[in-house]
Amino acid sequence: MGTYLLVFKSDNKDQIIKHIKSFKNWAKIKEDVWCINTSLNSKSIRDNFTSLLKEGQDLFFVINVKIQQKERK
């Protein structure tokens, strides 16, 4: 499982948010910034949203958020 930050700008915001909420684990950061936790990779997530985006008009970024823990001594 990985945590991904989704950042988008689109006139189709309602459908994109509805699709984000279809993932089991999600969190709203700001209106157009969300996090999801999924076993999909960045490319698969992007491809999963492509049908909701207008080519050349909408923006959609997927960023893998890796959390590193310090080793205990």
N, C-alpha and C positions, 0 to 999 in steps of 0.2 A: 504494500500500500504506500502511496505517496500523497503528499499535500501539494496542491497546485493553486497558484494565484491566478485568477482570471480577471483581465482588465479589458473593457470593451467600450466602444462608442457606436451606437446604432439606433436607427429609428424603430427597429424591431425589438426594443428593449424588453417588452412584456413577454415575448416568446422566448427570448434568451434566458430571462430570469426563471420562467416556468421550467425550461429545460435544466437549468442549474439545480433547481429544487427537486428534480427527479432523481438526483444522486442521493444516496443514503445520508452522507455526511457533508454538510455545506454550512457556510457562514457568510453573512453579509458584512463587508468591511465599510463600504460606502455605496452610493447608488449604483455605480458602474464598476465596482471592485468587489470580488467575491473570492472565497476559498472553497475548494472541494477536496475531499479525501477519496481516492479511488485507486484501483489497481491498474488503470489505464496509464499509458505514457503520454507525454506532451503532444506528440503527433496525433495519436488516436483521439485525444480530447479535442484538438483543433478540428480534425476531420469530422468529429461527432457534431460540431456546431456549424459546419460549413453551409449546410442547407438553409440556415437561418440568417445568413449574412449576404449582403449585396456586394458583389465584387467591385472593387475600385471605389467604394463609398464607405463601407463599414470598417472599423478597426477591431481586432480581437487578438489579445496577447495571452499566452499561456506560459507561466513561469513555474518551474519546479522549485518548491521551497524545501530545502534540505535543512534539517535541524541537527546540529552537531552537539554532542554532549562531551564535556570535559571528562577525562579519566580521573577517577578518584585515586588518590595516593594513600 
